[in-house]
């Protein structure tokens, strides 16, 4: 009987959370996207800003 109730609870969980997109490790992909959007500049954006500042400083000399 325990095994059967486990499967019922599992189905209820999946039914309740089916709107969330998740990976096989149950990572909430939408939550990761939201957190990444709030995290600030990416590596490439920082690199581009540093390059722009370097070029501006070189032109002044």
N, C-alpha and C positions, 0 to 999 in steps of 0.2 A: 504493500500500500504506500510506503514511503516513496518508492521510486515513481509511482504514478503521480503523486502530489508534486514531486519535483518537476515533472514535465508540465503539469498544469501551471505551476508558478512561472516556469520558464516561458511558456506561451503567453501568459498574461503580461510578463515583462516586455516581450517582443511586440505585442500588440500595443501596449502603452507607449513604447518608444520607437515605433516604426517610422515616424516622421523625421527622425534624426538619421543623417547619413553617417555611417561609421565603417571603419575598416574591420578586418577579421580580428584585430586585437581590441576591438570595441572603442577605438579612439573616435571622439566626436569631431568630425572633419569641420563642421561649421564653427564650432568653438575655436578650433585652431586658426581658422581663417580670420575670425573676429579678433583674436588675440594678436595675430600677426599684423593686422591693420592698425592696431593701437601701439605697436612696439617702436615706431619711429623709423628712421632712415634705414634702408638696406645697405649692404656692403657696397653694392654698385653705385648707389646714390651718393654715399660718402666719398667713394673714389672719384666720382665725377666732380663733386664740389671741390675736392682737393686739387684736382687737375685744373679746374677753372681758376681757382685762386692762384695756383702756381703760374699759369699763363699770364694772368693779369699782372702779377709781380714782375715777371720777366719783361713784359712790355714797358713797364715804368722805368726800368733800368736803362 
